[in-house]
Amino acid sequence: MDTAKNVLLGLLVAMLILSAIAVVYSKYQQRQIFMEIQSKEKELDEYEVEWGRLQLELTTLTEENRVEIEARNRLMLTLPTQDKIIYIKP
């Protein structure tokens, strides 16, 4: 009877230790997943900032007078005077 109690007590202690190890491992996994979520959220924020910047750049590049502005600034072109314009009829 005494040995049965010792075996049962040993079994309960082993189960308690296994349960504690499972709790520790579960908490560790939870922290790992939480850190991964935080990393992905930061990455998402960076993508959203870049998306906004690209939308602004697209708006700027699609302005109607952009070609004229670039021609004046980069190529130093100007509009010709009225008497220098030659019209060609088809």
C-alpha positions as CSV (number, residue, x, y, z in Angstrom):
1,M,0.0,0.0,0.0
2,D,2.8,2.3,0.9
3,T,4.6,1.7,-2.5
4,A,1.3,2.4,-4.3
5,K,1.1,5.8,-2.6
6,N,4.7,6.5,-3.5
7,V,4.2,5.5,-7.1
8,L,1.0,7.6,-7.3
9,L,2.8,10.6,-5.7
10,G,5.7,10.2,-8.1
11,L,3.3,10.1,-11.0
12,L,1.5,13.2,-9.8
13,V,4.8,15.1,-9.3
14,A,5.9,14.1,-12.8
15,M,2.6,15.3,-14.2
16,L,3.0,18.6,-12.3
17,I,6.5,19.1,-13.6
18,L,5.3,18.3,-17.2
19,S,2.4,20.7,-16.8
20,A,4.8,23.5,-15.6
21,I,7.1,22.9,-18.5
22,A,4.1,23.1,-20.9
23,V,3.0,26.4,-19.4
24,V,6.5,27.9,-19.7
25,Y,6.8,26.7,-23.3
26,S,3.4,28.1,-24.1
27,K,4.3,31.5,-22.7
28,Y,7.6,31.4,-24.7
29,Q,5.6,30.7,-27.9
30,Q,3.2,33.5,-27.1
31,R,6.0,36.0,-26.7
32,Q,7.6,34.8,-30.0
33,I,4.4,35.2,-31.9
34,F,3.8,38.6,-30.3
35,M,7.2,39.8,-31.4
36,E,6.5,38.6,-34.9
37,I,3.2,40.5,-34.9
38,Q,4.9,43.7,-33.8
39,S,7.5,43.3,-36.5
40,K,4.9,42.8,-39.2
41,E,2.8,45.8,-37.9
42,K,5.9,48.0,-38.1
43,E,6.6,46.7,-41.7
44,L,3.0,47.4,-42.6
45,D,3.3,51.0,-41.3
46,E,6.5,51.5,-43.4
47,Y,4.6,50.2,-46.5
48,E,1.7,52.5,-45.8
49,V,4.1,55.5,-45.6
50,E,5.8,54.5,-48.8
51,W,2.3,54.0,-50.5
52,G,1.4,57.6,-49.5
53,R,4.6,58.9,-50.9
54,L,4.1,57.1,-54.1
55,Q,0.6,58.3,-54.5
56,L,1.8,61.9,-54.0
57,E,4.6,61.3,-56.5
58,L,2.1,59.9,-59.0
59,T,-0.2,63.0,-58.6
60,T,2.8,65.3,-59.2
61,L,4.0,63.4,-62.2
62,T,0.5,63.4,-63.8
63,E,0.0,67.1,-63.6
64,E,-0.9,68.6,-67.0
65,N,1.7,71.4,-67.0
66,R,4.5,69.1,-65.8
67,V,6.0,68.7,-69.4
68,E,6.2,72.5,-69.8
69,I,7.8,73.0,-66.4
70,E,10.4,70.3,-67.1
71,A,11.1,71.8,-70.6
72,R,11.8,75.2,-69.0
73,N,13.8,74.0,-66.1
74,R,15.8,71.1,-67.4
75,L,16.1,71.9,-71.1
76,M,16.0,75.7,-70.8
77,L,13.3,75.8,-73.6
78,T,10.9,78.7,-74.0
79,L,7.8,79.2,-76.0
80,P,8.5,80.8,-79.4
81,T,7.1,84.1,-80.3
82,Q,4.0,84.3,-82.5
83,D,5.9,85.3,-85.6
84,K,8.3,82.3,-85.3
85,I,5.5,79.7,-85.3
86,I,4.9,78.1,-88.7
87,Y,1.7,76.3,-89.3
88,I,1.8,73.3,-91.8
89,K,-1.5,72.3,-93.4
90,P,-2.0,68.7,-94.2
